[in-house]
Amino acid sequence: MIVLKAEVLNDGRHTGENISAKLETMLSSWGIPKEKVLCIVRDGGTNMKKEEETTHFHHSNVAQDELVNLQEKLNQPKLKIIQECVTRWNSTFYMLERILKNKDSLCLYASTSNKISQLTSEEWILVEKLITLLQPFEEITRELSASNVSISSVIPLLATLEKVIDEYNASDECIRNTILVLKQEMRHRFSHLENDILFATATFIDPRYKTKLFKNPSTKDQVMKNV
């Protein structure tokens, strides 16, 4: 046996999602496409089973064919399950959205097979809540990725996104924790933009925005000196 790499889960949470992300990162670092992986050996832990289920339909043409047959019986669109990618955040949104669209066929597949476990009603509700929460992020990402987007829209769109998240009413602890992480990541990645004279000036001279969405009162003075 040859060991290519060993990884430590620094946060100590050995969830299926974390394990899946680690495996994908290790494969990526060695330039090994997931399609080349024929087998993953695991123990019988619930977390490992969950990780396996996220890639079940991508590793088995038979499983995919069975799902298509069930979709035909239920008179549903033949939609494949989307696999998330650790380097593209919105792939998680698309994966959850596609899972929800395939809810009936996936539930039937799980009930007639022991290959994946059945999601509980609470887990399906959580999927719906996560989709609702991530929808604005997906919309803003598409808008900022458009070929005709202006740099003057970056700060306003991010400010709008932050306002939407602040107003999101989360009664579920998991959703509250997700919101907290999203806010932290937004601050880490984008809080500096208002101090970037290029972004701030572009926003200021755009008649749609001017100084309406600046958080820091000193930003206007800074921009005025450079206009």
Secondary structure, 3 states (H helix, E strand, C coil): CCCCCCCCCCCCCCCHHHHHHHHHHHHHHCCCCHHHCCCCCCCCCHHHHHHHHCCHHHCCHHHHHHHHHHHHHCCCCCCCCCCCECCECHHHHHHHHHHHHCHHHHHHHHHCCCCCCCCCHHHHHHHHHHHHHHHHHHHHHHHHCCCCCCHHHHHHHHHHHHHHHHCCCCCCHHHHHHHHHHHHHHHHHHCCHHHCHHHHHHHHHCCCCCCCCCCCCHHHHHHHHHC
